[in-house]
Amino acid sequence: MLILSELKTQALRYMVLGDVARAFRTYEAIVQAVPSDLDARMKVADLCVTARMHDLARRVYAAIAFYDLQGGRPLHALVAAQALHSLGHDVVTLHSSLAQLYGHGSDKLGKGGRLAPPDPESPVPAPTLLDEADPMPAANAAAAVASSTTNLTDFPSMFPPVPLLSELQPAAFARVLSTVRVLRLPHGAAVVREGEPGTSFFLVASGHVRVFATDALGKQTELARLGEGAIFGELALVAAQPRSASVEVIGEADLLELGADALRAAAGELPQLAEALERFTRERLLKNLLATSPLFRPFSPQQRVDLARKFTGHDVAPGTDLIREGDPGRGLYVLLSGEVEVQKGEEPFEQTLATLRTGDVFGEISLVRGTPATATVRAMRPTTVLFLAREYFERLMAALPEMRAFFETLTEERLRDAQSINEDLLVDDDERVLI
């Protein structure tokens, strides 16, 4: 007996070495022992395509699409559908079935689950491997097992909705599906790069990707790992901003890309889709902020959620002054997305003291010191902020010594930075006079 993960690694080796017959026999043993391993079935179909056995490939892809639909894996069903389409198969009916099952109003949507992936430690009998000059018998045997639609019957009764897309009525859902671009990518493949313009967003149909940021010195910081059902890239599309991070594939991954064509296909329901996309984006940003911001560090997870409810969300246009120098402090701001500049002085002699981005807080100086605002804070591009009214801020400061210490330290650091900038500007002015 071998374990599933070892046998799948061995099958991949055979594929790399071009030993197609042994690869087929190995995957046949896997699917025979673990019928729920749809990824192994996918490998059988892909091998059939590589070996130009297109009829066998169509049979296996069709079985995978059936299991995906019934097993709560609609995103992966689209990968199988695209593979069928590339082999000349009409997938309109498949798209329609998927839209009916997972579109808005379906009685199958609710608190459901999906077909569970197999345990990597599952025991699998070792396959019988012979020297086979002709891979056709091995291909037929593997395809017969992988294309069966009767060796797996334990399906969920309800399905979780597809993020964003289940907001659409079935007809619009089906139109959007026809525009989806399927990406089947190897390990290390770059999906998006930090700083690039964002014109589409992605859903993970299978596999995993990692999200990371790179600083000015080239050091990478991993921000997240995302698996099946996850969405990424939507923030750049919603906020019309450059990509804030890079994403690359771990192992292998099947991704779905939705861009302007998908939005046009949902034109009749575009407001609902745009609203759902914006809501999803804001919820994700807030979740990330709660987990990473030092502002929320003193609180338990439930306390963080309760505190976040005290904040109100506001979308502001470029050029909007959130705080004006000399005005009394109204409350605390947390930058959820976008970019603001901290400026001092009056036009045309304004000086930029700092640029703030996602996760930064501002407005605390006038609250901590009880003085008017020492600078103006202006949105430089479409920006979303969370705002906590002064009364709630003062209650937190009185109740939590850790939070008071955090803001007092932050206030002192920012005042020192501002003083340093002012001194540099005075030196520059003196030099200009001497010149």
N, C-alpha and C positions, 0 to 999 in steps of 0.2 A: 504493500500500500504506500502511496505517496500522498502528499497534501496538495490541495488545489493550487496554491500560489507557486509552488515549485514546478508543478507540471505546466502551468501557463508560461512560466519563464522558459522552460525547455521548449515549448511549442514556438515561442518567439525566436529562440535560437535557430530552430529548424527553418523558420521562414527567412531569417537573415542569411542563412547558409544556402538557401535555394532548394532545400530538401523538402519539396512540396508534399510528397507522399507521407513522410513521417509527421509533418505538421498536421495534415488531415487526420491521420490516425490518432494523434495526441488530442486534438480538439474533439474528435468523435468520442474518445474515452471520457473527456471532461463533461460534455453535454449529456452523455449516457448516465453518468453518475450524479451530475448536478444540473437537472433540467432548467433550473431557474437562472443559470448563468447566461443571460442574454448577450453579454459581451463576447463570450466564447462562440456563441452562434454567429455573432456579427463577424468574427474572425474567419469562420468557415465561409460565409458569403463573400467576404473580401478576398479570400484565397481563391475562390471560384472565379472571381472577376480577373484576378492576376493570371490565372491559368486559362483564361478565355472560355470558361465553361459557363456561359451567360444564362442558359436555361436553369442550371442548378442554382446559380446566384439569385435569380428572380424568385425561385421557390423559397429560399431561405430568408431573403429580405422580407417577403410577404408574410412569412410566419412571425418574424421579429416584429413587424409593424402590428400584427394582430395582438401579440402578447403585450407590446408597449401600450396599445390603446386600452386593453382590458386590465392591465396591471398598474395603471396610474403613472405611466411614463410618456406623456404626450410629446415632450420635447424630443425624446429619442425616437419616437415614432416618425417625426419629421426627418430625422437623419436617414431612417430606413426608406421613407418615401422618396427622398431625394436620390438615394441609390437606385431605387426602382425606376425613377424618372430618367436617370442617366442611361438605363438599359432599355429605354423605349416604352416603359410601362405607363399607362394613363393613371395618374394619382388623384384625379379630381374627386372621385368617390371617397378615397381615403381622407382627403382634406375635409370633405363634407362631414364624414363620420366623426372626425376629430373635433370639428367645430360644434357639432350637435352635442357631443359628450361633454365638452369642456367650455362651451360658450355660455354667456350670461343666460340665466334661467334654466339651465340643465338641472334635472332632479337628481343627477348623480354627483353634484358638487356639494361638499360639506366637510365635516371633520373626518376625513378619510386618510388613507395611506397609499403607499405604492408597493409594488412587488419588491420585497426586500432583496438586496444583493446577497449573494451567497457568502458564507463564512470562508475567508481565505485558508482557514485550517481544515476545511472539509476533507475527509479522506477520499481518495480516488484510486481505483485499481490501476496499476501500471499497464499501459497499452502494449499490445504485441506489435513490435516494430520489426519489419523485414526489409530487405533490400528490394524495392519495387521500382523497376525501370519506368513503368507506366503508372502515373499517378491517378488515372481514371477510376480504377476500382476503389481506392481510398477516398477519392472525392465523392463518389456515389454513396459510399457507406456513411461518410460524415454528413453529407447533405440530407440523407434520409432521416438521420436522427435530428439534425438541426432544423429541418423544415416541418417536423411533426407539430401539430397543434393540439395534440391529445395527451402529451406527457406532462402537462402542467395545468392544474385546474384550480389552485387555491388563489383566487383573485380578491382584492378588496371590494366591498360593496359600494363604497363611496370614494370619490377622488378629491384631493385638495385642488383648489383652483390654480390655473396657470397664472403666475404673477403678471399683472397688467392685462394680458390678453383675454382672460376670462371676464373682464369688464365689458367686452364687446358682444353684441348679438351674433348668433351663429353665422349669418350671411356676411357680416363685416369681418368676423374672425376668419372665415374661409378665404376671403379676399386677401387678408393680410398674410395668411399662410403661403399663398402663391408667390409672395415677394421675398420670403425669407431666404437668406443666403446661408448655406450649410458649410461650415469649415471643419475639416477633419485634420487635426494638427498633431505633429510629433512632439516629443519632449524638447523643451527649450524654445519652441517657436514663439516669437513675439506677436502678441495680439494687438496691443496698443502701446504707444510710447509716450511717456511724460512730455508735455509741452506741445504735442501735435493737436491740430484742431479736431474736435469731436463731432462727427456727422452721423454716428450710429451708436446703438447700444447692443449688448450681447447677453444671451442666456446660455448657461452651461447645460448641455443635453446629457453629457456623460464625461467622466474623468474629473480632473482638478486643474485649477490655475492658481498662480500666486500673484498677489498684488504688492508692488513695492515702489518706494520713492528713492530717488538718487540725489544726494546733496552735491554741492559745488565741487567737492573733492572726489566725487565718484563713488562715495560709500553708499551702499544700498541698505535700506531699512525695510524689512518685510512688514506690510501692513495687514495682510489677511491671506487666507487660503480659502478658495471657494470651490464648492462641488456642485453636483447635479441640482438643477432648479434655481441656482443663484443668478442674479443679474448684476452686470457691471457696465460701466461706460455711460450710464444714463445721465450723470450729473453734467458732463460736458455738453451733452445735447440739450438738456433742459435750460442750463444757464448760459449757453452759447459761449463757453469758456474753453481754453485749451485743456487737454487731459491733465489731471492733477497727479497721476501716477502711471506706472507702467504695469502691464500684465503679460505674463508668459505661462506657457503650458508646463505642467508637471506630469511626466510619464507620457500619456496620450490624452487627448480631449476632443470631443465633438462639441462644437459651438454653433449657435444660431445668431446671425447678425441681422438686425432690423434697422433700416435707415429711412430716408425720406420716402422711398417707394411704399414702405409699410404704412407710414402715416397718411400718405395720399390714398392708399387702399381703404383706410378707415375714415375717409373724409366725412362721411355722414355721421360718424360718432366720434370725430376728432376731439371735440371738447371733453367728452368723458375719458378718452384715452389720455389726453394731455393732463387732465386733472389727476387721473390715477398715477401717471408717471411722476408728476410733481409731488403728489402725496407720498408715493413710495420713496422718492429721492429724499424728501425732507425727513421721513421716519428713519431712513438709513443713516443720514448725516447725524441726526439726533442720537441714535443708538451709538454710533462711533464716538461722538462727543462725550456722551455719558461714560463711556468705557475708558477714554484716554485723557480727558481734560483734568488738570490738577484741581480745577474748581470743584469737581465732584468727588475727589479722592476721599475726603473724610466720611463719605456716606456709604451705607450698605446699598446693594443693587435696588432694593425696593424704595429706599429713601431717595435714591437718585431719580427714579421715575416720578416719585411724589414731588420732588423739587422741580423737575422739568415742567410739571404741570402748572407751576406758578409763573412760568415764563410765557409771554405771548410772542408769536411769530410775526415778522413783518418783512415784506419784500420791498426793496427800495431801488430806485433807478439811479444810474450813474449821475454824479453831480449833486446828489442829495446830501445835505448836511444833517447828520444824525445828532451831532453835538456842536454847538457854537461857542467859541471862546467867549468867556464872560458870563454865559448863562448859568443859572443854578443847576446843580446836578439833579436829574430826574430819576435816574435809576442806573442799573448795570446792564451792559450789552454783551452778548456773546455772539461772535461771528460764526454763523452756521455754514455759509458759503459766500464766495465772492472775495472782494478786496476793498479795504478802506485805507485812506492815508490820514495820518495825524499831522495837522498843519498849524503853524503859529504865525501871527501877524496878519496884516490886511493886504489885500491885493493892491498893487502888483508886487508887493514885497513879502508875500507868504513864503515861509520856509517849511519844507517837509521834515518832520522829526522822525517819523516811522511809517512803515507800511505793515498793516495787519492782515492776516489771512485766517482761513478756517481754524476754529478752536480758540482764537485769541479773544481776550476779554478787554473791554475798555469802558470808561466812564467812572472807574473806581476812585480816581484821585479826588474829585470834588466831593464824593460821598464819604471817603475816609477822613478827609481834612476839613469837611464842612465849609468849603470855599467855592467860588464860581469856577466853572470849567477853565482849565489852563490852556486849552488848545481846541481847535476845531477838528472834528472827525468827519471826513467826506467819503462817500461811496465812489469808487473809481470805475466800477463796472456793475452789472446787475448783481445785487447782493441780498442775502437773507440773514436777518439777525434775530436773535432771541432777546427779549427785553424783560427784566425783572424790576418791578416798581421799587422806589426808594424804601417804602415802608417794610416790604418783605426783606430787602437787603439788610436793613438796620436790625431787624429781628434775628436774622441769621448771624450777623456779626456779634450780637449780644449773647446769643446762645452757644456759639461754637468758637472757642478760642483758636482752634486750628485755622478756621477760615479767616478770622481777624488777622492772625499772624501772616497768612498767605497774602492777603490784600495789602497789609501794611508794608511787607517786604516788596511786593510788586510796585507799590506806589513810590517807595524810596528809589528803587532801581530806575523807574521811568523818569523821575525827577532828576536823578543824577545824569541819565543819558541826555535829557533835554538840556541840562546845564552845560554838559560837555559840547553838545552841538552848538549852543549859543556862543561858547567861548571860541570854538573854531571859526564861526562866522565872523566874530569880532576881529580875529587875527587876519582873516581874509580881507575884511574891510580896511584894516590898517595897511596891509600890503598894497591894496589898490590905491590908497591915498599916497603912499610913498612912491609908487610907480608914476 
